[in-house]
Amino acid sequence: MADFGGGDLDAFRTEVRDWVAANFPEGLKGKPNPAMREERSTPSPDQEAWRKAVGAKGWGTPTWPAEYGGGGLTPAQGRIVQQEFAKAGAYNPIGGMGVMMFGPTLLEYGTEAQKQEHIPPICRGELQWCQGFSEPGAGSDLASLQTKCEDKGDHYLINGQKIWTSGAQYADWCFCLVRTDTSKKHEGISFVLFTMHQPGVEVRPIPLIAGNSPFCETFLTDARAEKKDLVGPLNGGWTIAKRLLQHERSGLSGAGGGGYAGGRSLPKLAKDYVGVDAQGRLADTDLRTRLILNEMDGRAFQQTAVRAMMEAKGNSGPSAATSIMKNAGTRWMQDKAELTLEIMGHQGLGWEGDTFTGEELGAVRSWLGGKATTIYGGSQEVQNNIISKRILGLPDLSQNN
């Protein structure tokens, strides 16, 4: 690929557009990303071909370092890749927790050997990761976790239980918080990695009312973690966990409930479903106003998110600003999902069946899944507490009761 260096973005956009036209299978156009579904199935030849093509190009993780399999692009070039995918009705087949949370964290805190081992498979979409944080007695107060990790000389043994382990039944690896010192709370936690494909790991999916579930209980009985898979210093996992949650909240602020529209903008979707007046404007004036307001909220959020991301690069530690971004972003995306279903009318009410298009079914699933984004990754109320104490400097009233 030519070295644009952030200069000729028009030429880069043309390159991306031509590449997508040559590599994106026509049969996948406008179809929902299979990775966004709760249930998993064997990928089709087209899905597998698209994943391999994007992975080889590094454009699934466009701004990650090229030496680890990323695209090595500037933020501006990365946005162009996203825009051209959307225009072509294409989805990014490289995703999951490895991309959204673990990968960015390992790039900051991992050793060179850890980066070389774990980052390239994430960039190629070859392995799935899950997060071992919450426990039955340690949810909002995560630092109360009790899963025990013992040093056995050349390896660690882990015993305990994790809950709400999203995608654990499909995961190859887990990044996990464990207790390595029982005499301290936050300073007794370490961050370790282990393979899910071992006898000491038992996963039990938690049934939800909708049927299939991404959430699981995970039981660890003498599960083994290698010494080389301790990330950061022993008992230094809490700092890494806070940074990872920053990445998670940043990702969740723009994920789920996004009003999936097969690459179409909401105004274009509305014109297709609702119709236009004699002047080519959306016929429903009230809907037109609400769409404009949502577009304004979205652009303001995206520009603020980019600024916060650039500022975070100069910080030595995690920033509480991600709590603001998560609350604002998830609310915006939920509103966008509601508008999408309103636009589709009765066609936006289907769960399955031949009378609904893949785009319509994807919109419903995205809307339902997006309802959880204000809960997981730190609920709206938890983020408000963080904003109150760490950004506004307000007193912690709970300590006075």
Secondary structure per residue as TSV (DSSP state, phi and psi in degrees):
chain	resnum	aa	ss	phi	psi
A	1	M	-	360.0	143.6
A	2	A	-	-65.0	151.2
A	3	D	-	-91.3	100.1
A	4	F	-	-84.5	-26.0
A	5	G	T	56.8	25.0
A	6	G	T	80.7	4.2
A	7	G	S	-85.4	-85.6
A	8	D	-	-81.9	85.0
A	9	L	H	-72.2	-28.2
A	10	D	H	-64.7	-42.4
A	11	A	H	-65.9	-38.1
A	12	F	H	-66.0	-40.1
A	13	R	H	-60.9	-40.5
A	14	T	H	-63.6	-40.9
A	15	E	H	-61.3	-45.1
A	16	V	H	-63.4	-45.5
A	17	R	H	-60.4	-43.5
A	18	D	H	-66.1	-39.8
A	19	W	H	-65.6	-43.8
A	20	V	H	-63.2	-42.3
A	21	A	H	-61.5	-33.6
A	22	A	H	-83.4	-22.9
A	23	N	H	-116.1	-23.0
A	24	F	S	-80.5	121.1
A	25	P	-	-63.7	130.1
A	26	E	G	-58.7	-32.7
A	27	G	G	-67.7	-14.0
A	28	L	G	-97.3	-4.2
A	29	K	T	-60.7	127.5
A	30	G	T	76.3	2.6
A	31	K	-	-90.5	150.2
A	32	P	-	-67.1	152.0
A	33	N	-	-66.7	119.7
A	34	P	G	-60.3	-24.4
A	35	A	G	-68.6	-17.6
A	36	M	G	-85.4	-8.4
A	37	R	S	-83.4	148.3
A	38	E	S	-69.7	-39.6
A	39	E	S	-88.5	153.7
A	40	R	-	-118.1	147.3
A	41	S	-	-139.9	166.8
A	42	T	-	-62.7	127.0
A	43	P	-	-64.0	146.5
A	44	S	-	-73.7	164.8
A	45	P	H	-56.4	-39.0
A	46	D	H	-65.2	-43.7
A	47	Q	H	-63.0	-41.6
A	48	E	H	-67.9	-39.5
A	49	A	H	-64.7	-40.8
A	50	W	H	-67.3	-41.6
A	51	R	H	-60.5	-45.5
A	52	K	H	-65.3	-38.6
A	53	A	H	-65.7	-47.6
A	54	V	H	-67.0	-40.0
A	55	G	H	-62.9	-41.9
A	56	A	H	-66.4	-32.5
A	57	K	H	-77.9	-23.6
A	58	G	T	84.1	8.4
A	59	W	T	-86.8	-2.3
A	60	G	T	-72.9	-29.1
A	61	T	S	-127.6	70.0
A	62	P	T	-62.7	-31.6
A	63	T	T	-99.6	4.2
A	64	W	S	-75.5	155.6
A	65	P	-	-59.1	136.6
A	66	A	G	-64.9	-28.3
A	67	E	G	-67.9	-15.2
A	68	Y	G	-109.6	9.8
A	69	G	T	104.2	-2.1
A	70	G	S	-78.7	-179.0
A	71	G	-	-81.1	-20.5
A	72	G	-	65.3	26.4
A	73	L	-	-93.2	162.3
A	74	T	-	-76.4	162.1
A	75	P	H	-55.2	-38.8
A	76	A	H	-64.6	-42.0
A	77	Q	H	-67.4	-37.6
A	78	G	H	-61.3	-39.6
A	79	R	H	-66.0	-34.5
A	80	I	H	-64.6	-41.5
A	81	V	H	-58.4	-46.5
A	82	Q	H	-61.2	-43.1
A	83	Q	H	-65.0	-42.3
A	84	E	H	-72.3	-33.3
A	85	F	H	-58.9	-48.1
A	86	A	H	-62.7	-42.1
A	87	K	H	-62.4	-32.2
A	88	A	T	-86.2	0.2
A	89	G	T	71.4	26.4
A	90	A	-	-104.0	147.4
A	91	Y	-	-105.4	160.3
A	92	N	-	-85.0	113.9
A	93	P	-	-81.0	-3.9
A	94	I	-	-105.2	113.0
A	95	G	-	-161.9	-151.6
A	96	G	S	89.2	-173.7
A	97	M	H	-68.4	-25.4
A	98	G	I	-63.7	-36.4
A	99	V	I	-83.3	-46.6
A	100	M	I	-73.9	-34.0
A	101	M	I	-125.1	-59.4
A	102	F	I	-69.3	-47.0
A	103	G	H	-55.9	-53.2
A	104	P	H	-59.0	-34.1
A	105	T	H	-70.5	-42.5
A	106	L	H	-66.1	-34.4
A	107	L	H	-61.1	-28.2
A	108	E	H	-87.5	-41.0
A	109	Y	H	-111.2	-13.7
A	110	G	S	-77.9	158.5
A	111	T	-	-74.8	167.9
A	112	E	H	-62.0	-39.7
A	113	A	H	-64.7	-39.6
A	114	Q	H	-65.3	-40.6
A	115	K	H	-64.2	-44.6
A	116	Q	H	-64.5	-33.1
A	117	E	H	-78.4	-44.0
A	118	H	H	-102.0	-29.1
A	119	I	H	-71.9	-46.1
A	120	P	H	-56.3	-43.5
A	121	P	H	-62.9	-30.8
A	122	I	H	-67.1	-44.3
A	123	C	H	-63.6	-29.3
A	124	R	T	-91.3	-4.6
A	125	G	T	69.0	30.7
A	126	E	-	-90.4	-25.1
A	127	L	-	-129.1	147.7
A	128	Q	-	-107.9	142.0
A	129	W	E	-116.2	153.0
A	130	C	E	-131.3	166.4
A	131	Q	E	-112.6	120.1
A	132	G	E	-102.7	77.9
A	133	F	-	-112.2	-69.9
A	134	S	-	-63.5	148.6
A	135	E	B	-131.8	164.2
A	136	P	T	-54.3	-32.1
A	137	G	T	-108.4	12.0
A	138	A	B	-145.3	84.6
A	139	G	S	-105.6	-91.1
A	140	S	S	-62.2	-36.4
A	141	D	S	-93.3	71.0
A	142	L	G	-61.9	-31.0
A	143	A	G	-68.1	-5.1
A	144	S	G	-84.3	5.4
A	145	L	-	-57.0	147.0
A	146	Q	-	-121.7	-3.3
A	147	T	-	-55.7	121.8
A	148	K	E	-96.8	137.6
A	149	C	E	-124.8	119.1
A	150	E	E	-111.5	138.0
A	151	D	E	-77.1	120.6
A	152	K	-	-112.9	27.6
A	153	G	S	95.6	-84.2
A	154	D	S	-98.8	3.5
A	155	H	E	-159.8	175.0
A	156	Y	E	-112.1	151.2
A	157	L	E	-117.6	132.9
A	158	I	E	-116.6	132.8
A	159	N	E	-135.7	131.0
A	160	G	E	156.3	-166.3
A	161	Q	E	-137.1	136.5
A	162	K	E	-115.3	154.7
A	163	I	E	-137.3	160.9
A	164	W	S	57.6	37.0
A	165	T	-	-80.9	90.2
A	166	S	T	-61.6	129.7
A	167	G	T	71.0	15.0
A	168	A	T	-61.8	-31.6
A	169	Q	T	-69.4	-15.2
A	170	Y	T	-110.7	-7.5
A	171	A	-	-79.0	149.1
A	172	D	S	-95.2	-33.9
A	173	W	E	-135.8	159.4
A	174	C	E	-130.2	134.8
A	175	F	E	-101.3	127.2
A	176	C	E	-137.7	140.9
A	177	L	E	-94.4	131.0
A	178	V	E	-135.1	157.9
A	179	R	E	-94.6	119.7
A	180	T	S	-112.6	-2.9
A	181	D	-	-147.9	114.6
A	182	T	T	-83.6	-6.3
A	183	S	T	-87.1	-12.5
A	184	K	-	-131.2	155.5
A	185	K	S	-88.2	-82.8
A	186	H	G	-66.6	-35.8
A	187	E	G	-83.2	5.3
A	188	G	G	-110.7	19.4
A	189	I	E	-111.6	136.6
A	190	S	E	-122.3	161.6
A	191	F	E	-114.9	111.5
A	192	V	E	-126.1	161.5
A	193	L	E	-118.9	144.1
A	194	F	E	-152.8	154.4
A	195	T	E	-76.8	141.1
A	196	M	S	-79.5	-15.1
A	197	H	S	-91.9	67.7
A	198	Q	S	-148.6	157.0
A	199	P	T	-60.0	-28.1
A	200	G	T	-81.8	5.6
A	201	V	E	-115.6	119.1
A	202	E	E	-119.6	127.2
A	203	V	E	-114.8	130.4
A	204	R	E	-125.7	108.9
A	205	P	E	-60.7	143.9
A	206	I	-	-97.5	113.6
A	207	P	-	-64.9	137.2
A	208	L	B	-112.8	167.5
A	209	I	T	-63.0	-26.7
A	210	A	T	-80.7	-5.7
A	211	G	B	114.3	-108.9
A	212	N	-	-64.2	155.1
A	213	S	-	-138.5	140.7
A	214	P	S	-84.8	-9.6
A	215	F	-	-93.1	143.5
A	216	C	E	-141.8	156.8
A	217	E	E	-92.0	140.3
A	218	T	E	-127.7	120.5
A	219	F	E	-106.0	130.0
A	220	L	E	-116.0	117.4
A	221	T	E	-126.5	102.0
A	222	D	E	52.8	39.0
A	223	A	E	-68.8	141.2
A	224	R	E	-101.6	134.5
A	225	A	E	-125.6	133.3
A	226	E	E	-76.1	153.3
A	227	K	G	-59.9	-35.0
A	228	K	G	-68.9	-12.6
A	229	D	G	-102.0	18.4
A	230	L	E	-82.7	121.6
A	231	V	E	-96.7	125.3
A	232	G	S	75.5	-172.6
A	233	P	S	-76.8	156.8
A	234	L	T	-58.8	135.1
A	235	N	T	66.7	14.3
A	236	G	-	-110.0	21.5
A	237	G	H	-74.9	-22.9
A	238	W	H	-66.1	-39.2
A	239	T	H	-63.0	-42.8
A	240	I	H	-65.3	-40.0
A	241	A	H	-62.2	-40.7
A	242	K	H	-63.9	-38.8
A	243	R	H	-66.8	-41.4
A	244	L	H	-63.0	-40.7
A	245	L	H	-65.1	-29.9
A	246	Q	H	-62.8	-46.0
A	247	H	H	-64.4	-41.0
A	248	E	H	-61.2	-47.5
A	249	R	H	-67.1	-34.0
A	250	S	H	-64.4	-42.3
A	251	G	H	-69.1	-40.4
A	252	L	H	-67.8	-24.3
A	253	S	T	-65.6	-18.6
A	254	G	T	-126.1	20.8
A	255	A	S	-123.5	150.9
A	256	G	S	71.5	143.0
A	257	G	S	62.0	23.7
A	258	G	S	-85.8	13.6
A	259	G	-	64.4	53.0
A	260	Y	-	-48.0	128.1
A	261	A	-	-137.4	29.9
A	262	G	T	58.3	31.3
A	263	G	T	92.4	-10.3
A	264	R	-	-84.4	145.6
A	265	S	-	-71.7	160.5
A	266	L	H	-61.3	-42.8
A	267	P	H	-58.6	-41.0
A	268	K	H	-66.5	-42.1
A	269	L	H	-60.2	-44.5
A	270	A	H	-63.6	-40.5
A	271	K	H	-63.6	-37.8
A	272	D	H	-69.1	-37.8
A	273	Y	H	-92.0	-40.1
A	274	V	H	-93.7	-32.9
A	275	G	-	100.2	169.0
A	276	V	B	-122.6	161.6
A	277	D	-	-88.7	-171.1
A	278	A	T	-64.6	-20.5
A	279	Q	T	-97.1	7.0
A	280	G	S	80.6	12.1
A	281	R	S	-94.6	159.2
A	282	L	B	-56.8	129.0
A	283	A	S	-66.3	-34.7
A	284	D	-	-85.6	105.3
A	285	T	H	-68.0	-35.9
A	286	D	H	-66.3	-43.7
A	287	L	H	-63.4	-37.4
A	288	R	H	-59.4	-43.3
A	289	T	H	-63.8	-44.3
A	290	R	H	-68.4	-33.1
A	291	L	H	-66.8	-41.3
A	292	I	H	-62.3	-42.4
A	293	L	H	-64.1	-39.6
A	294	N	H	-66.4	-39.6
A	295	E	H	-62.9	-41.0
A	296	M	H	-64.1	-44.6
A	297	D	H	-60.0	-42.3
A	298	G	H	-63.6	-44.7
A	299	R	H	-68.6	-39.2
A	300	A	H	-63.4	-42.0
A	301	F	H	-63.7	-46.3
A	302	Q	H	-63.0	-40.2
A	303	Q	H	-67.9	-38.7
A	304	T	H	-66.4	-38.9
A	305	A	H	-63.7	-41.5
A	306	V	H	-62.8	-42.9
A	307	R	H	-63.6	-43.2
A	308	A	H	-64.0	-36.3
A	309	M	H	-66.4	-42.0
A	310	M	H	-66.7	-38.8
A	311	E	H	-67.1	-36.0
A	312	A	H	-63.7	-28.4
A	313	K	T	-64.9	-24.7
A	314	G	T	-92.7	-3.3
A	315	N	-	-86.6	147.3
A	316	S	S	-84.4	-14.7
A	317	G	S	-143.0	179.1
A	318	P	-	-61.8	148.7
A	319	S	-	-109.1	137.9
A	320	A	T	-74.7	-7.1
A	321	A	H	-61.9	-24.0
A	322	T	H	-63.9	-24.5
A	323	S	H	-66.4	-39.9
A	324	I	H	-64.2	-44.8
A	325	M	H	-65.8	-37.6
A	326	K	H	-65.0	-47.0
A	327	N	H	-61.8	-45.6
A	328	A	H	-69.0	-43.4
A	329	G	H	-68.4	-42.8
A	330	T	H	-67.2	-37.0
A	331	R	H	-64.4	-42.3
A	332	W	H	-62.9	-44.9
A	333	M	H	-67.5	-35.6
A	334	Q	H	-65.4	-41.2
A	335	D	H	-62.3	-39.2
A	336	K	H	-64.8	-39.2
A	337	A	H	-65.6	-40.1
A	338	E	H	-62.5	-41.9
A	339	L	H	-63.9	-38.3
A	340	T	H	-60.5	-46.6
A	341	L	H	-67.9	-36.3
A	342	E	H	-62.0	-41.0
A	343	I	H	-62.9	-42.6
A	344	M	H	-73.5	-16.9
A	345	G	G	63.8	-137.8
A	346	H	G	-65.3	-20.0
A	347	Q	G	-75.2	-9.0
A	348	G	G	-99.2	24.5
A	349	L	S	-121.1	8.4
A	350	G	-	-91.7	145.6
A	351	W	S	-106.3	-31.9
A	352	E	S	-161.3	168.5
A	353	G	S	120.8	153.3
A	354	D	T	-74.1	-12.9
A	355	T	T	-80.1	-5.0
A	356	F	S	-116.3	142.0
A	357	T	-	-78.9	163.5
A	358	G	H	-59.8	-34.5
A	359	E	H	-63.3	-42.4
A	360	E	H	-69.2	-41.9
A	361	L	H	-64.9	-38.3
A	362	G	H	-64.0	-35.7
A	363	A	H	-65.7	-41.6
A	364	V	H	-65.3	-45.3
A	365	R	H	-65.6	-38.7
A	366	S	H	-64.4	-41.2
A	367	W	H	-62.8	-47.9
A	368	L	H	-65.5	-46.6
A	369	G	H	-62.8	-32.7
A	370	G	H	-69.5	-16.7
A	371	K	G	-64.0	-26.1
A	372	A	G	-82.6	-12.1
A	373	T	G	-67.8	-21.1
A	374	T	G	-86.1	3.6
A	375	I	T	-113.1	-57.0
A	376	Y	T	-78.8	162.1
A	377	G	T	74.3	14.7
A	378	G	S	103.8	110.6
A	379	S	-	-64.0	166.4
A	380	Q	H	-55.3	-39.5
A	381	E	H	-68.5	-40.1
A	382	V	H	-63.1	-41.9
A	383	Q	H	-64.4	-38.3
A	384	N	H	-62.4	-37.4
A	385	N	H	-65.2	-41.0
A	386	I	H	-63.2	-44.4
A	387	I	I	-61.1	-43.5
A	388	S	I	-60.9	-47.8
A	389	K	I	-83.4	-45.0
A	390	R	I	-92.7	-20.2
A	391	I	I	-107.1	-48.8
A	392	L	S	-84.4	-15.9
A	393	G	-	70.9	25.4
A	394	L	-	-77.3	153.0
A	395	P	-	-69.2	152.1
A	396	D	-	-84.8	98.6
A	397	L	G	-65.1	-25.6
A	398	S	G	-63.1	-26.5
A	399	Q	G	-76.6	-14.0
A	400	N	G	-98.5	0.6
A	401	N	-	-100.4	360.0
